[in-house]
Amino acid sequence: MKIVLAGAVSLFGHEEIMRQALLSGFEIKFYDAPFMKKYWHSDFPVVFADAVDENDGVVVPLTEYWISWCIENQERCRISRKALEASRSKSKLYSFLGKFRVPGLFASVEEARSYVHNGGSVVIKPEGLLSSYGVEIVDQKNISMMEEFIRQTQSIRNKVVRIMNIPACPAIITEKNHGVEYSADCFVNAGNFFVVRVCRKKTVIINNKPCALVVQVVPASKKICMCLENWCNELFEKDDISFAQFDFIQDSSEKDFVPIDFASRIGGGMKELFSEFENVYANAFSHKEIISPDSKNFPAMVNYLPVVNGYVMNDNYNLLEGKQFVFKNKGDFVNKNPGSVMSRVACVICRHPEEFTDEEMESFLIGKEFIAEK
């Protein structure tokens, strides 16, 4: 069967992906958008075009740009309308998964305000954007900012909005689910389901935003696999072929897994981790487990995040041992918008015991010792 992996620049190890896919009966061609060509530094053949030739096969989107293309050209992919709509609307996602536990949605600002006054926390987020763009956490300490946060979220007009082809960006308010946060990639193929990878996140709140300091590969437990498969069964049809990315939380009180975000693509911001560890996207076609349950040291990506705006005056960030990537050098400007992977000053790929300490986590925050605040 011919398929097109659209968004090829986001991948690595294309030869291995093609080899494993051929063994599983897939003939693959790689595409990406013309504006991504400047990021491509390989001789491996990738077609850079605004549209996919219909003779090249069924389109499997890997990025938000190509999800938008599939929404406009649904006949060229095998992704249900439900899955595509859930990729652009969190409230629709929660509605489609309504038979499971999902975050509670507040019908009004007043209802959300009452919930916070009674000791709860809420999340203000854009209806259709990915990652932490426009996300704000509100509790009793900053409840006076609720309307301003909503206004800011609704006024987002950045490149991401254009790529995702969202004409308007309304804000929704949900309960904040407390617990351990995870992200996962899955692959659905004509009724077959495979968990590509599961990562546990260690997050902190910086400037009212949830930020992932550590992303660590962990074994996919039976319960996690069951939840992911159940969610996919609700969103996709039996003949669909697509990746599926979920963010979800293991609730600290009830131990439920609560889906908070979804898109019919692979997860973003993982290239450094898996290009140094294992080609999980090739494994998607071979159905190879990426980590054994008895592993002691889990592969991890540690993100070093700025907590102030300004210019880097010292780029000796005291990084952990491992494969080091420095993104911001002396003289570079950094923006304390840690919801985006583009704001990282550095990251390290390493293996580490199951949990990072609070002291270690604190050292991943980059402040005035390294940045001249502006």
HUHUJO-V603117 format. One record per pair of residues at least 6 apart in sequence whose C-alpha atoms are under 7 Angstrom apart, sorted by the first residue. I is the first residue (numbers start at 1). J is the second residue. D is the distance in whole Angstrom. If there is no record, write none. Layout:
i=<I,I>
j=<J,J>
d=<D,D>
//
This chain:
i=<1,1,1,2,2,2,2,2,2,3,3,3,3,3,3,3,3,3,4,4,4,4,4,4,4,4,4,5,5,5,5,5,5,5,5,6,6,6,6,6,6,6,6,7,7,7,7,7,7,8,8,8,9,9,9,12,13,16,17,17,18,20,20,20,21,21,24,24,29,30,30,31,31,31,32,32,32,33,33,33,34,34,34,37,58,58,58,59,59,60,60,60,61,61,62,62,63,63,64,64,65,65,68,68,70,70,71,78,78,78,79,79,79,79,80,80,80,82,83,83,83,84,86,86,86,87,87,87,88,89,89,90,90,90,91,94,96,97,97,101,102,102,103,103,103,103,103,104,104,105,105,105,106,106,106,116,116,116,117,120,121,121,121,121,122,122,122,122,122,122,122,123,123,123,123,123,123,123,123,124,124,124,124,124,124,124,124,125,125,125,125,125,125,125,126,126,126,126,126,126,126,127,127,127,127,128,132,132,132,133,133,134,135,136,136,136,137,137,138,150,153,154,154,154,177,178,178,179,179,179,179,180,180,180,181,181,181,181,181,182,182,182,182,182,182,183,183,183,183,183,183,184,184,184,184,184,184,185,185,185,185,185,185,185,185,185,185,186,186,186,186,186,186,187,187,187,187,187,187,187,187,188,188,188,188,188,189,189,189,189,190,190,190,190,191,191,193,194,194,195,196,196,196,197,198,198,198,198,199,199,199,199,200,200,200,200,201,201,201,201,202,202,202,202,203,203,203,203,204,204,204,205,206,209,210,211,211,213,213,213,213,214,214,214,214,215,215,215,216,216,216,216,217,217,217,218,219,219,219,242,243,243,243,244,244,244,244,245,245,245,245,245,245,246,246,246,246,247,247,247,247,248,248,248,248,248,249,249,249,250,250,250,251,251,269,273,273,274,280,296,297,297,297,297,298,298,298,298,299,299,299,300,300,300,300,301,301,301,301,302,302,302,303,303,303,303,303,304,304,304,304,304,304,304,305,305,305,305,305,305,305,306,306,306,306,306,306,306,307,307,307,307,308,308,308,309,309,309,309,309,310,310,310,310,310,310,310,311,311,311,311,311,311,311,312,312,312,312,312,312,312,312,313,313,313,313,313,314,314,314,315,315,315,320,322,322,322,323,323,323,324,324,324,325,325,325,326,326,326,327,327,327,328,328,334,335,337>
j=<25,26,27,26,27,28,56,57,58,26,27,28,29,56,57,58,59,60,28,29,30,31,56,57,58,59,60,28,29,30,31,59,60,61,62,30,31,32,59,60,61,62,66,31,32,61,62,63,66,30,31,32,32,36,40,275,279,282,281,282,28,282,285,286,27,285,285,286,56,46,47,46,47,48,47,48,49,48,49,50,48,49,50,48,76,77,78,76,77,77,241,242,67,265,265,266,265,266,163,164,163,164,164,165,76,77,84,239,240,241,236,240,241,242,236,237,240,235,235,236,264,264,92,93,262,262,263,264,128,127,128,127,128,261,127,102,234,231,234,258,258,259,174,175,177,258,260,174,175,173,174,175,112,173,174,122,139,140,140,139,138,139,175,176,137,138,139,173,174,175,176,135,136,137,138,173,174,175,176,135,136,137,150,171,172,173,174,134,135,136,153,171,172,173,134,135,153,169,170,171,172,169,170,171,172,169,210,339,340,339,340,153,209,149,208,209,208,209,146,171,171,169,170,171,251,251,252,249,250,251,252,249,250,251,200,201,248,249,250,199,200,201,247,248,249,198,199,200,246,247,248,197,198,199,245,246,247,195,196,197,198,243,244,245,246,266,267,194,195,196,243,244,245,193,194,195,196,242,243,244,284,194,240,241,242,243,239,240,241,242,238,239,240,241,238,239,229,284,287,225,280,281,284,280,217,218,219,220,215,216,217,218,215,216,217,218,212,214,215,216,212,213,214,215,210,211,212,213,210,211,212,211,307,339,339,338,339,302,303,304,364,300,301,302,303,300,301,302,298,299,300,301,298,299,300,298,291,292,293,264,264,265,266,263,264,265,266,262,263,264,265,266,267,259,261,262,263,259,260,261,262,257,258,259,260,261,257,258,259,256,257,258,257,258,341,301,349,280,290,353,351,352,353,354,351,352,353,354,350,351,352,349,350,351,352,347,348,349,350,347,348,349,344,346,347,348,364,344,345,346,347,364,365,366,338,343,344,345,364,365,366,336,338,344,345,365,366,367,336,365,366,367,336,367,373,334,335,336,373,374,333,334,335,371,372,373,374,331,332,333,334,371,372,373,329,330,331,332,333,370,371,372,330,331,370,371,372,330,370,371,329,330,370,348,348,349,350,348,349,350,347,348,349,346,347,348,345,346,347,344,345,346,345,346,343,343,343>
d=<6,5,6,6,5,6,6,5,6,7,6,5,7,7,4,5,6,7,6,5,6,7,7,6,6,5,6,7,6,5,6,6,5,6,7,6,5,5,7,6,5,6,6,6,5,6,5,6,7,6,6,6,7,7,6,6,7,6,7,4,6,6,6,6,7,5,6,7,7,5,6,5,5,6,6,5,6,5,5,6,5,5,7,7,6,5,7,6,5,7,7,6,6,6,4,5,6,7,7,6,5,6,6,6,7,6,7,7,5,5,7,5,6,6,6,6,7,6,5,6,7,7,6,5,7,6,4,6,5,5,5,6,6,7,7,6,7,7,7,6,5,6,6,6,7,7,7,5,5,6,4,7,6,6,6,7,6,6,6,7,6,5,6,5,6,5,7,7,6,4,5,7,6,5,6,6,5,6,6,6,5,6,7,7,6,5,7,6,4,7,7,6,6,7,6,7,6,6,6,5,6,6,6,5,6,7,7,5,7,6,7,5,6,7,5,5,5,6,7,6,6,5,5,6,6,6,6,6,5,5,4,5,5,7,6,5,6,4,6,6,4,6,6,5,6,6,5,7,6,4,6,6,4,6,6,5,7,6,5,5,7,7,6,5,7,6,6,6,4,5,6,5,6,6,5,6,7,6,4,6,6,7,7,5,5,6,7,6,4,7,5,4,5,6,5,6,7,7,7,7,6,7,5,7,6,6,7,6,6,5,4,6,6,5,6,7,6,6,5,6,6,6,5,7,6,5,4,6,6,5,7,6,7,7,7,6,6,6,5,7,7,7,6,5,6,6,5,7,6,6,4,6,6,6,6,6,6,6,5,6,6,5,6,6,4,5,6,5,5,6,6,6,6,7,6,5,7,6,6,5,6,6,5,4,5,7,5,5,7,6,4,6,6,7,6,6,6,7,7,6,5,5,5,7,5,6,6,6,6,4,7,6,5,6,7,7,6,5,7,5,5,7,6,6,5,7,7,6,6,5,6,5,6,7,6,7,5,6,7,5,6,5,7,7,7,6,5,6,5,7,6,5,5,6,6,6,5,5,5,6,6,6,7,6,5,4,5,6,5,4,6,5,5,7,6,5,5,6,6,6,4,6,5,6,6,6,6,6,5,7,5,5,7,7,6,6,5,5,5,7,6,5,7,5,5,6,6,4,7,7,5,5,5,7,7,6,6>
//
